[in-house]
């Protein structure tokens, strides 16, 4: 998806003051919001719930993230607003929005698969050992990166071990 710096809306997952990891890459939140609106007309609160359910865990996007995203989609004429009987804004996808969503279907599917895998690892008891091991690896890396002064050689050794673990897992 073409991205301009003034239109990027991203969310960050980790609340650690030392390490912040992007949960969404540039443009992905816009695609997800458009995807949910394409499934059925939505109120902004419904979109927040849908994104939170997709991502899982304790993540819930703020109105400060969703509302500008919706406004952007409306400005691009990908969505349109109707007022409900109780005077709330309900968002509908336009033909232009459907075309846009279709042209980025491959990226959208990657995002959906990524969050499905993430949620499955966190929520499925069968993967508890994998989740624990992943969290232990992240904690060890945080400790090393922020509490130790690593040499270039140490950094290369750590990266090599992680790469080797990835290769070993792929070969299982």
C-alpha positions as CSV (number, residue, x, y, z in Angstrom):
1,X,0.0,0.0,0.0
2,X,1.5,3.4,-0.9
3,X,2.2,5.3,2.3
4,X,2.8,9.0,2.8
5,X,4.2,10.1,6.1
6,X,1.2,12.3,6.9
7,X,-1.3,9.5,6.5
8,X,0.4,6.8,8.6
9,X,-1.5,5.5,11.6
10,X,0.2,2.9,13.6
11,X,-0.4,1.2,17.0
12,X,2.3,-0.1,19.3
13,X,1.8,-3.2,21.3
14,X,4.3,-3.2,24.0
15,X,3.9,-0.8,26.9
16,X,7.4,-1.2,28.1
17,X,9.1,2.2,28.3
18,X,12.3,0.6,27.1
19,X,11.1,-1.4,24.0
20,X,8.2,-0.6,21.8
21,X,7.2,-2.8,19.0
22,X,4.8,-1.9,16.3
23,X,1.7,-4.0,16.3
24,X,0.6,-2.5,12.9
25,X,2.8,-1.5,10.0
26,X,1.9,1.6,8.0
27,X,-1.5,1.3,6.3
28,X,-2.5,-2.0,8.0
29,X,-5.0,-0.5,10.4
30,X,-6.7,1.3,7.5
31,X,-7.0,-2.0,5.6
32,X,-8.4,-3.8,8.7
33,X,-11.0,-1.0,9.4
34,X,-12.1,-1.0,5.7
35,X,-12.2,-4.8,5.8
36,X,-14.6,-4.8,8.9
37,X,-16.8,-2.1,7.3
38,X,-16.9,-4.2,4.1
39,X,-18.3,-7.1,6.1
40,X,-21.2,-5.0,7.4
41,X,-21.9,-1.4,8.2
42,X,-20.3,-0.5,11.5
43,X,-20.3,2.1,14.2
44,X,-16.8,3.2,15.4
45,X,-17.3,1.3,18.7
46,X,-18.0,-1.8,16.7
47,X,-14.8,-1.3,14.8
48,X,-12.9,-1.0,18.0
49,X,-14.4,-4.2,19.3
50,X,-13.6,-6.1,16.0
51,X,-10.0,-5.0,16.0
52,X,-9.6,-5.9,19.6
53,X,-11.1,-9.3,19.0
54,X,-8.9,-9.9,16.0
55,X,-5.7,-8.9,17.8
56,X,-6.5,-10.7,21.1
57,X,-4.8,-10.2,24.4
58,X,-5.3,-7.0,26.2
59,X,-5.1,-4.8,23.0
60,X,-7.9,-2.4,22.3
61,X,-7.4,0.4,19.9
62,X,-8.3,3.9,21.2
63,X,-10.9,6.2,19.6
64,X,-7.8,8.4,18.9
65,X,-6.6,5.7,16.5
66,X,-9.9,4.5,15.0
67,X,-11.6,7.9,14.4
68,X,-8.7,9.4,12.4
69,X,-8.5,6.2,10.4
70,X,-12.2,6.3,9.7
71,X,-11.9,10.0,8.7
72,X,-9.1,9.1,6.3
73,X,-11.1,6.4,4.7
74,X,-14.1,8.8,4.3
75,X,-11.8,11.5,2.8
76,X,-10.5,9.0,0.3
77,X,-14.2,8.1,-0.5
78,X,-13.7,4.5,0.6
79,X,-16.5,4.8,3.1
80,X,-19.6,6.9,3.6
81,X,-21.5,7.8,6.7
82,X,-25.2,7.5,7.5
83,X,-26.9,8.6,10.7
84,X,-28.7,5.9,12.6
85,X,-32.0,6.4,14.3
86,X,-30.3,7.2,17.5
87,X,-28.1,9.8,15.8
88,X,-24.9,7.8,15.7
89,X,-22.6,7.6,12.7
90,X,-22.6,4.3,10.9
91,X,-19.9,3.6,8.3
92,X,-20.6,1.9,5.0
93,X,-18.1,0.9,2.3
94,X,-18.3,2.5,-1.1
95,X,-17.6,1.0,-4.5
96,X,-14.3,2.8,-4.5
97,X,-13.6,1.3,-1.1
98,X,-14.3,-2.2,-2.4
99,X,-11.9,-1.7,-5.3
100,X,-9.2,-0.4,-2.9
101,X,-9.7,-3.3,-0.6
102,X,-9.6,-5.8,-3.5
103,X,-6.3,-4.3,-4.8
104,X,-4.7,-4.8,-1.4
105,X,-6.2,-8.2,-0.7
106,X,-2.9,-10.0,-0.5
107,X,-1.6,-7.6,2.2
108,X,-4.9,-7.8,4.1
109,X,-4.8,-11.6,4.1
110,X,-1.2,-11.5,5.5
111,X,-2.3,-9.2,8.3
112,X,-5.3,-11.4,9.1
113,X,-3.2,-14.6,9.2
114,X,-0.6,-12.9,11.3
115,X,-3.1,-11.9,14.0
116,X,-4.8,-15.3,13.8
117,X,-1.5,-17.0,14.5
118,X,-0.7,-14.5,17.2
119,X,-4.1,-15.1,18.9
120,X,-3.8,-18.9,18.5
121,X,-0.4,-19.0,20.2
122,X,-1.7,-16.8,23.1
123,X,-5.1,-18.4,23.6
124,X,-4.7,-22.1,22.7
125,X,-3.5,-24.2,25.7
126,X,-1.7,-26.6,23.3
127,X,0.7,-23.8,22.5
128,X,1.4,-22.7,26.1
129,X,4.9,-24.0,26.0
130,X,5.7,-22.2,22.8
131,X,4.2,-19.0,24.1
132,X,6.2,-19.3,27.3
133,X,9.4,-19.9,25.4
134,X,8.8,-17.0,23.1
135,X,8.1,-14.7,26.1
136,X,11.3,-16.0,27.7
137,X,13.3,-15.3,24.6
138,X,11.9,-11.7,24.4
139,X,12.7,-11.1,28.1
140,X,16.2,-12.4,27.7
141,X,16.8,-10.2,24.7
142,X,15.4,-7.1,26.5
143,X,17.6,-7.8,29.5
144,X,20.7,-8.2,27.3
145,X,19.9,-5.2,25.1
146,X,19.1,-2.8,27.8
147,X,21.1,-3.9,30.8
148,X,24.4,-4.9,29.1
149,X,26.8,-3.1,26.8
150,X,26.9,-5.6,23.9
151,X,29.9,-5.8,21.6
152,X,29.4,-6.2,17.9
153,X,30.6,-9.8,18.3
154,X,28.0,-10.5,21.0
155,X,25.2,-9.0,18.8
156,X,26.3,-11.3,16.0
157,X,26.4,-14.3,18.3
158,X,22.9,-13.6,19.5
159,X,21.5,-13.1,16.0
160,X,23.2,-16.3,14.8
161,X,21.6,-18.3,17.6
162,X,18.2,-16.9,16.8
163,X,18.6,-17.6,13.1
164,X,19.7,-21.1,13.9
165,X,16.6,-21.7,16.1
166,X,14.4,-20.4,13.2
167,X,16.1,-22.8,10.8
168,X,15.7,-25.7,13.3
169,X,12.0,-25.0,13.8
170,X,11.4,-24.7,10.0
171,X,13.0,-28.2,9.6
172,X,10.8,-29.9,12.2
